[in-house]
Amino acid sequence: MFSFLEEIAKLSGLPFDIFNENFKVINFGNKVIYIEQFKNIISFENFEIVIKLSHGVIKITGENLKIKNMNLNTIVINGNIKTMEIS
Amino acid sequence: MQEDNLKQKVYYEVSGLNFKKFLENIKKNNIQVYNFKRSDYNLFTIGVNKQDEKTFIDICTKMNYKISLQDQSLILKTSKKIKQNLAIFLSIVFVFIAIAISCNMVYRVEIYGLDNVTKEEVVKVLNDNGYNVGKTKSSYNLDKLEIILKENINKISFASSIIKGNTLLININEKIDNDNLIYDYKPLISPYDCIIKNINLKSGTSNVKNGDIVKKGDTIVFPYITYKDGTQLKVEAEAEIQAYIEISNTTVYYENHTELVRSGEKLQQTQFSLLGLNLGARGDKVLFSNYQIETKENYPYKNFFLPFKKTITYYYELVEKQVYIPFDKVVQNIIEKNQNLLYNNLQGNVTDKIEYETTTNLVENVYYVTTYLKTNIIF
């Protein structure tokens, strides 16, 4: 995982520290969204989930959204995802 | 969900408000949740690990949430059912174990081939050497068993054993007592009136020589040999005899005689059967004193692949009728019948051409037809 983040840092031109401490969001084909380092869930509906991140907020809209897995730091959302906005 | 079945997860339906606080509490207590789905504004389903279930229920209770168990993983369901029906489950397990053990045991001994040796003798030897019933199959050394039987019981010549199912099968061959054997050899008797042409003696003592005239029933070879000192040894009488035979057969014929002929009356009986099993018969009772039978069989339902057999038996009444058939019309038939009868009754191999000779005598309106068969034969 460490070398993967280094590669991303190199490709993006950003410092590596940012990748180590910040949230991570991975969207797998608009079917599954994997989020690391989230703070808490602001709202949770079938069509919209809003999650507070370490820096910012992510808003996911779609249909039949559900939290597939959630623990202290990571959350996996799946369903028919239409949009994903990070602000 | 298959993965869920392997891990111990429980699923609850929760009804209540203030989700945000609920989720914060869940996160704070480090409870991992699965398949968290919101069905309504105040209703959602959530799955948690079995070990976090107590903490989860406490959180819900404190927040005045209504919870109901929706589903459990397969392992949890099965273990719950087993606990509820522990007695039945244990008895089933016990029965299976008992069956498995009992299939591996020997409960019976069967002994075959006993004549002079008694069963009790054999069983005593088996018990003395540890071959009792009620032991596992692997504890029986069958090769050693055969040797033990031979060594302990003198009269046994050979023994073989096998375990089939839960039974030990022992087959015994007893020794033959040679001293008390009785040899019952019979002399070689002539089956015909004949003239001996050649005798090839194989064993025994010959009573005839070439050229002798022998009657039917005379002894040709005796079943013994005599030593010079006069003692006799019983042997089988065996020889190959070439002889000239002349055998005959006489048929008596009356021109006026009674014959059984069909009167024209007929009865029928029908019977059904299936694969040899009689299913029943119907028809009139046979009251004729003399009758002739004809039978016909068929399979009436074979097109429907049903193996039912139908047997129809016809009974033709026979009555005695006085007939006059002149001798000339039947003489050839009588001669042929005589010849066939003589030929079929020949014992041995014919080595020459067969000659037939027929004579006819008429005595007081009765014809006597005698046919002679003459040939050389080896018997």
Interface residues (C-beta under 8 A of the other chain):
Chain A: N40 I41 I42 S43 F44 E45 N46 K66 I67 K68 N69 M70 N71 L72
Chain B: F19 K20 L23 E24 I26 K27 N30 I31 Q32 V33 Y34 N35 F36 K37 R38
